[in-house]
Amino acid sequence: MGKTRVLIIGAGITGLSIARVLSMYENLDVVVVEKEPDVGWGATKANTAIIHPCHEEDPDKHPLRAKLCLEGHDLWYKWTKELDIPVKWPGELIVATNDEEASALKHYLSLGMRNGVAGVRIVDKEELAALEPNVNPNAIAGLWAPTAGQMSPWEAAVALAENSVSNGARILFETEVKRVVVREKKVVGVETNNGFIEADMVINAAGIHADEISRSAGIDEFTIFPRRGEYVIYDEDVDIKVKRIVHTAPTPKTKGVYVTTTLEGNLLIGPTAEDLPIDAKEEKSTTRNGIKYILEAAKKILKTIPPRTKIIRMFAGLRPEPSTGSFIIKFYEEPWGFINVAGIRSPGLTAAPAIAYYVRDMIAERTSLVEKRKWNPIRRGIKRISRMNQDEKARIVKENPRYGRIICLCKEVSEAEIIEAIKRMKAIGVKTITLDGIKFRTHAMFGRCQGSFCRLRIALLISREQDIPLWKVSFKGSGSEYGVGEVKEVFKEV
Ligand SMILES: Cc1cc2nc3c(=O)[nH]c(=O)nc-3n(C[C@H](O)[C@H](O)[C@H](O)COP(=O)(O)OP(=O)(O)OC[C@H]3O[C@@H](n4cnc5c(N)ncnc54)[C@H](O)[C@@H]3O)c2cc1C
């Protein structure tokens, strides 16, 4: 039996989850095509990182979203273990500060009960304070959903990529799909900046650009609008932290403003939900008004918030908001072989594993799939010196002295971890080893100083390992190089 060539556009959490699931089959040849130099650089890296319990999903309005949210939530218990993805399950509280919000809790309770979300219930003022000691004493009630989780989404993307590739999938980086090529009512491949790539099936998981890809295949059923979400992150040493995930009451547009303590121990507040014009699909700047808005919202639900001087970073993500409101997951008979996995807005991170099985089932209805006997579900993350006790540290430094050279002091990241990250990036096909790629794999440059101490040292390691001049090391790929050239070059010209 010949192999069906499946090409996935987009190495975000959706495309990579699909790649992992499809890599389970002998008769599929899976290729992921990504325009960026690395995985997870779209909506996947800039979100609230919550594995939603799904009590905010309305099964009447968005039945597919509700179903995939619930299934995806449960799959993450298994996938985070198999793939060694950092995760915690602190549970979530919607905090009501007035009667109107308190009555809204009943609505989400009823959705939660209809969706079969385990343990969801309304708690009174006292229990709310017991569950979350830092909640504002003015809060009058809460909705408690104990199954909510928090995950590292960029590490999830990296883990999925590593696992998919070790099971035979390929990722082509810095390859931008310009259009889907259709002949005689069938997809035959894609035209990219690196030439034509043949494929029997094309899966469009291009996030915010999925409408443009779909249109190029002749399917013009929806538009994807950018909806910006802005965040702030505080230094680890602030007094105020939260034990649970807490947030303001949801609105028709968003699930509210969240306050969480990240897996790394930083207080995170956000996001806003601001609809941007259709041509602002790369507009990821933060704004004075946005930051003001989220801090005000956080003040409403917390006893107090840390001073602004403790903010170490602000960032924004863009939700791929579909004009239909719903996830668009569809196998087309015309052009045959084209599959849209579009409009994957929130709770897309939660739903991604379930979306992947849903796509697998659509393919299985049309092609008989043969399971790989040697498919390996396991992937292990980089060993982190910061998570070891003294004995473990002593042992590992003896085995590999590079573990003893700490490059990032804020996050205690060693040279060995950076070298391992570079090795792993190359193994999944990354062509340009970027500072951001190292940051998202090792957490170096994530701390209080945001890289002002270690960035140069990491750039020097990349330069050494890749045998390229220091100035050619880039933050995010071409156009964001560390320098503008050798200083001596300037003198040569005069
Ligand atoms: C502010 C915010 C908060 C959120 N909070 C949560 C949350 O807490 N929990 C939750 O479950 N969900 C949350 N979400 C939603 C979640 O982040 C998204 O649903 C999910 O990340 C979508 O993943 P994706 O892979 O579909 O898209 P993306 O991650 O955007 O991936 C698409 C990929 O396609 C690539 N691409 C695009 N065009 C092309 C092309 N022409 N050629 C090649 N490659 C291309 C892009 O570079 C990108 O890597 C949030 C989203 C935002 C923005």
The ligand as a MOL file (V3000), in Angstrom:
LIG
                    3D

  0  0  0     0  0            999 V3000
M  V30 BEGIN CTAB
M  V30 COUNTS 53 58 0 0 0
M  V30 BEGIN ATOM
M  V30 1 C -4.8560 35.9730 24.5240 0
M  V30 2 C -5.2090 34.5190 24.3520 0
M  V30 3 C -5.5410 33.7260 25.4530 0
M  V30 4 C -5.8720 32.3940 25.2930 0
M  V30 5 N -6.0340 31.5920 26.4020 0
M  V30 6 C -6.2720 30.2760 26.2320 0
M  V30 7 C -6.3360 29.4220 27.3610 0
M  V30 8 O -6.0520 29.7990 28.4800 0
M  V30 9 N -6.6900 28.1280 27.1510 0
M  V30 10 C -6.9940 27.6510 25.9190 0
M  V30 11 O -7.3900 26.4900 25.8160 0
M  V30 12 N -6.8610 28.4210 24.8200 0
M  V30 13 C -6.4800 29.7070 24.9610 0
M  V30 14 N -6.3100 30.5070 23.8700 0
M  V30 15 C -6.5020 29.9410 22.5420 0
M  V30 16 C -5.2860 29.1740 22.0690 0
M  V30 17 O -4.0950 29.8650 22.3430 0
M  V30 18 C -5.4220 28.9280 20.5770 0
M  V30 19 O -6.6730 28.3500 20.3320 0
M  V30 20 C -4.3540 27.9860 20.0530 0
M  V30 21 O -3.0780 28.3820 20.4580 0
M  V30 22 C -4.4420 27.9430 18.5440 0
M  V30 23 O -3.3920 27.1290 18.0810 0
M  V30 24 P -3.1830 26.9270 16.5430 0
M  V30 25 O -2.1300 25.9100 16.3820 0
M  V30 26 O -4.4990 26.6560 15.9020 0
M  V30 27 O -2.7290 28.3580 16.0150 0
M  V30 28 P -1.2940 29.0290 16.1130 0
M  V30 29 O -0.6160 28.7280 17.3860 0
M  V30 30 O -1.4730 30.4600 15.7600 0
M  V30 31 O -0.4830 28.2730 14.9800 0
M  V30 32 C -0.6620 28.5250 13.6150 0
M  V30 33 C 0.6920 28.3750 12.9540 0
M  V30 34 O 0.5480 28.4780 11.5650 0
M  V30 35 C 1.6640 29.1550 11.0450 0
M  V30 36 N 1.2920 29.7010 9.7460 0
M  V30 37 C 0.3480 30.6230 9.4890 0
M  V30 38 N 0.2680 30.8590 8.1850 0
M  V30 39 C 1.1660 30.0540 7.5760 0
M  V30 40 C 1.5660 29.8480 6.2220 0
M  V30 41 N 1.0040 30.5360 5.2180 0
M  V30 42 N 2.5410 28.9520 5.9700 0
M  V30 43 C 3.1310 28.2540 6.9800 0
M  V30 44 N 2.8080 28.4300 8.2700 0
M  V30 45 C 1.8290 29.3080 8.5700 0
M  V30 46 C 1.9440 30.2180 12.0990 0
M  V30 47 O 3.2590 30.7330 12.0200 0
M  V30 48 C 1.6800 29.4560 13.3800 0
M  V30 49 O 2.8390 28.8580 13.9130 0
M  V30 50 C -5.9330 31.8440 24.0060 0
M  V30 51 C -5.5550 32.6210 22.8860 0
M  V30 52 C -5.1380 33.9290 23.0800 0
M  V30 53 C -4.5960 34.6970 21.9210 0
M  V30 END ATOM
M  V30 BEGIN BOND
M  V30 1 1 1 2
M  V30 2 1 2 3
M  V30 3 2 2 52
M  V30 4 2 3 4
M  V30 5 1 4 5
M  V30 6 1 4 50
M  V30 7 2 5 6
M  V30 8 1 6 7
M  V30 9 1 6 13
M  V30 10 2 7 8
M  V30 11 1 7 9
M  V30 12 1 9 10
M  V30 13 2 10 11
M  V30 14 1 10 12
M  V30 15 2 12 13
M  V30 16 1 13 14
M  V30 17 1 14 15
M  V30 18 1 14 50
M  V30 19 1 15 16
M  V30 20 1 16 17
M  V30 21 1 16 18
M  V30 22 1 18 19
M  V30 23 1 18 20
M  V30 24 1 20 21
M  V30 25 1 20 22
M  V30 26 1 22 23
M  V30 27 1 23 24
M  V30 28 2 24 25
M  V30 29 1 24 26
M  V30 30 1 24 27
M  V30 31 1 27 28
M  V30 32 2 28 29
M  V30 33 1 28 30
M  V30 34 1 28 31
M  V30 35 1 31 32
M  V30 36 1 32 33
M  V30 37 1 33 34
M  V30 38 1 33 48
M  V30 39 1 34 35
M  V30 40 1 35 36
M  V30 41 1 35 46
M  V30 42 1 36 37
M  V30 43 1 36 45
M  V30 44 2 37 38
M  V30 45 1 38 39
M  V30 46 1 39 40
M  V30 47 2 39 45
M  V30 48 1 40 41
M  V30 49 2 40 42
M  V30 50 1 42 43
M  V30 51 2 43 44
M  V30 52 1 44 45
M  V30 53 1 46 47
M  V30 54 1 46 48
M  V30 55 1 48 49
M  V30 56 2 50 51
M  V30 57 1 51 52
M  V30 58 1 52 53
M  V30 END BOND
M  V30 END CTAB
M  END
